[in-house]
């Protein structure tokens, strides 16, 4: 794959609770045989996982943590990540894409700022 092709893959959907998946849910998808494909995206910060589920019509699901559903879980070491994937999600293959960026947070799911009511004027 050329660098130009890799760069076109950087335009991924923002990460949000609507397109994130937790470890337990991904393990369940593996057991139910609905996991179609795992993609490892390499970034300057590390690696993150994208799952494609058979029933989701090629929608990309980011593996996240329960604590932060707006950012993919980052793995620092590819060897450890590979061992983790082989143990938790034993698929025949994974795809690695290079020169990616971490998807930004989806602004539509950002918490709304609570505005204070206007102060009453004293006459």
N, C-alpha and C positions, 0 to 999 in steps of 0.2 A: 504494500500500500504506500502511496507517495505521501509526502508531507502535506501537499495541497489537499488531498482527499481526507487526511486526518483532521486537518483544520476545519473542514466543512462539518465534521461531526461535533464540533464544539458547541453548536447552537442547540443545546438540549433544553427541554422545558424546565422552568424553575422548579426547585424541590419544594414540596408542600405536603401536608397530611393527605391530600387527595391522590398523590402519586408516590407515597412512600410505603415501605413494607418493613415489618419487624422480623427479627431472626425466627421467632416461633411461627409466624405466618408463612415465611419462606420454607421452613422445614415442613410445614403442613402441605404446602403446594407441592413439595418434592414427594411426599408420601402419597398424595392423591394423583400424582403424575400429571399435574397441570403446569409444571415448570417447563417452558419451551427452550429457554436459552439463558445463560449467564454471560454477562459482559463485564470485563474488568477495564475500568477507565483509568489511565495513568495521568496524573497531574504533577505539577512541581511539588505539591505538598504530600503526595502519596497516591494511594489507589482507592477507588470506590467501586461498589458493585451495582450493576443494573440488571434487573431480572425482567425477562419477557415471559408472561404467562399466557398459556394457550387460549384462555377464555377472554382475554383483555384486548384482542385485536391489535397486537403489536404496540400496545402502550408500554412505555418504559417505567419501571418501578424502581426507585432508589432504596437500597438497604439503609435504614436509619436506626437510630437508637430511640428508645421510648422518651428519653429526656429531650432530645432535639429532633423533631420530625421535619424541620425545615432545612436540614443539611445532611447530605449523605455521610454515613459512617466512613471515616478515613482510616485506611490501613497503611502503615509506614513501610512494611516489608513484604515484598511480593512472594518470597518463599513461604513465610508464615501464612500469608493469605491463601496461597495455593493449598497448603496443608489443611487449613481450616475448611476450605471449599470441598476438598476431597473427603473430609470426615463428615461434614454437615450436609453437603449437597453433592453426593457422588454422581456427577454427570460424566458422560463420555468426553466432553470437550467444553472449553470456555473460549470466548473471544477476547482478545486484548486490543484495545484501541489506545493509541499514544497521543500526546500533545493535546490533552483535554484540559478543561478548566472545571472547577467545582461549580455546579449550577447555583445560580443566585437564588435567594429566597423569593418565594412567590408573594408579591406585594398584596395580592387579593386576599391572602390568608393572614396578613399581618394584623396583630391586635390593634383595635381602634384606640386612639388616645381619648381619654375621658376629659371632657371640657368642664371646667367649673362654671356654675351659673354666674351671670354678670352680677357684680356687686351693686347693691341698691344705693342710690344716692341719698344722702342725708341732707334735708333742707333746714 
